[in-house]
Amino acid sequence: MYFLLSHLSLLDICYTSAINPQILATLATGKTVISYGQCASQFFFFTICAGTECFLLAVMAYDLYVAISNPLFYTVVMHPRICWSLVLGAYVYGVARSILHTMCTFTLTFCVNNQINFFF
């Protein structure tokens, strides 16, 4: 469980790394317009974190289910190799989901002159 919690905390650090630099730049310069590419890349990295977190929470639910239903067989069922493969699968599905969402979102034309306007 601590192994999975460490990956969950890593994803929380990635959330702040994906969003905060642009927020700080906006607050420092007062410029409320970012380019289309910056918007797409920020959206891509944010959705990687969001998708991976959803899948990782599902893995954590499975881990808890195994721990409660078969406590004596827990170490056999949740072998470290299985834990690594479940976490790797969560990251792979998170990246695949992010690619799909970013492509679907940014093929729609919702930006004017390739810029995104923020309204604060």
URTABEL-V266789 format. One record per residue. N is the residue number from 1. RES is the residue in one letter. SS is DSSP state (A for helix, B for strand, O for the rest). PSI is psi in radians with two decimals (NA if undefined). Layout:
n=N res=RES ss=SS psi=PSI
n=N res=RES ss=SS psi=PSI
This chain:
n=1 res=M ss=O psi=-0.66
n=2 res=Y ss=A psi=-0.54
n=3 res=F ss=A psi=-0.78
n=4 res=L ss=A psi=-0.65
n=5 res=L ss=A psi=-0.59
n=6 res=S ss=A psi=-0.63
n=7 res=H ss=A psi=-0.58
n=8 res=L ss=A psi=-0.71
n=9 res=S ss=A psi=-0.59
n=10 res=L ss=A psi=-0.71
n=11 res=L ss=A psi=-0.61
n=12 res=D ss=A psi=-0.64
n=13 res=I ss=A psi=-0.68
n=14 res=C ss=A psi=-0.58
n=15 res=Y ss=A psi=-0.89
n=16 res=T ss=A psi=-0.54
n=17 res=S ss=A psi=-0.41
n=18 res=A ss=A psi=-0.51
n=19 res=I ss=A psi=-0.77
n=20 res=N ss=A psi=-0.65
n=21 res=P ss=A psi=-0.72
n=22 res=Q ss=A psi=-0.65
n=23 res=I ss=A psi=-0.78
n=24 res=L ss=A psi=-0.69
n=25 res=A ss=A psi=-0.69
n=26 res=T ss=A psi=-0.75
n=27 res=L ss=A psi=-0.61
n=28 res=A ss=A psi=-0.71
n=29 res=T ss=A psi=-0.39
n=30 res=G ss=O psi=0.00
n=31 res=K ss=O psi=2.07
n=32 res=T ss=O psi=0.36
n=33 res=V ss=B psi=2.28
n=34 res=I ss=B psi=2.80
n=35 res=S ss=B psi=2.89
n=36 res=Y ss=A psi=-0.73
n=37 res=G ss=A psi=-0.71
n=38 res=Q ss=A psi=-0.71
n=39 res=C ss=A psi=-0.77
n=40 res=A ss=A psi=-0.73
n=41 res=S ss=A psi=-0.68
n=42 res=Q ss=A psi=-0.73
n=43 res=F ss=A psi=-0.72
n=44 res=F ss=A psi=-0.87
n=45 res=F ss=A psi=-0.59
n=46 res=F ss=A psi=-0.72
n=47 res=T ss=A psi=-0.43
n=48 res=I ss=A psi=-0.84
n=49 res=C ss=A psi=-0.74
n=50 res=A ss=A psi=-0.80
n=51 res=G ss=A psi=-0.75
n=52 res=T ss=A psi=-0.66
n=53 res=E ss=A psi=-0.70
n=54 res=C ss=A psi=-0.82
n=55 res=F ss=A psi=-0.62
n=56 res=L ss=A psi=-0.63
n=57 res=L ss=A psi=-0.60
n=58 res=A ss=A psi=-0.68
n=59 res=V ss=A psi=-0.70
n=60 res=M ss=A psi=-0.62
n=61 res=A ss=A psi=-0.71
n=62 res=Y ss=A psi=-0.72
n=63 res=D ss=A psi=-0.75
n=64 res=L ss=A psi=-0.68
n=65 res=Y ss=A psi=-0.78
n=66 res=V ss=A psi=-0.71
n=67 res=A ss=A psi=-0.60
n=68 res=I ss=A psi=-0.74
n=69 res=S ss=A psi=-0.63
n=70 res=N ss=O psi=1.26
n=71 res=P ss=A psi=-0.53
n=72 res=L ss=A psi=-0.44
n=73 res=F ss=A psi=0.17
n=74 res=Y ss=A psi=-0.80
n=75 res=T ss=A psi=-0.44
n=76 res=V ss=A psi=-0.77
n=77 res=V ss=A psi=-0.78
n=78 res=M ss=O psi=1.08
n=79 res=H ss=O psi=2.62
n=80 res=P ss=A psi=-0.58
n=81 res=R ss=A psi=-0.67
n=82 res=I ss=A psi=-0.71
n=83 res=C ss=A psi=-0.79
n=84 res=W ss=A psi=-0.70
n=85 res=S ss=A psi=-0.62
n=86 res=L ss=A psi=-0.72
n=87 res=V ss=A psi=-0.73
n=88 res=L ss=A psi=-0.72
n=89 res=G ss=A psi=-0.67
n=90 res=A ss=A psi=-0.73
n=91 res=Y ss=A psi=-0.72
n=92 res=V ss=A psi=-0.80
n=93 res=Y ss=A psi=-0.59
n=94 res=G ss=A psi=-0.75
n=95 res=V ss=A psi=-0.74
n=96 res=A ss=A psi=-0.72
n=97 res=R ss=A psi=-0.68
n=98 res=S ss=A psi=-0.73
n=99 res=I ss=A psi=-0.78
n=100 res=L ss=A psi=-0.83
n=101 res=H ss=A psi=-0.70
n=102 res=T ss=A psi=-0.75
n=103 res=M ss=A psi=-0.75
n=104 res=C ss=A psi=-0.67
n=105 res=T ss=A psi=-0.78
n=106 res=F ss=A psi=0.03
n=107 res=T ss=A psi=-0.35
n=108 res=L ss=O psi=2.49
n=109 res=T ss=O psi=1.71
n=110 res=F ss=O psi=0.09
n=111 res=C ss=O psi=2.47
n=112 res=V ss=B psi=2.20
n=113 res=N ss=O psi=0.63
n=114 res=N ss=O psi=0.57
n=115 res=Q ss=B psi=2.59
n=116 res=I ss=B psi=2.23
n=117 res=N ss=B psi=2.32
n=118 res=F ss=O psi=2.45
n=119 res=F ss=O psi=1.82
n=120 res=F ss=O psi=NA
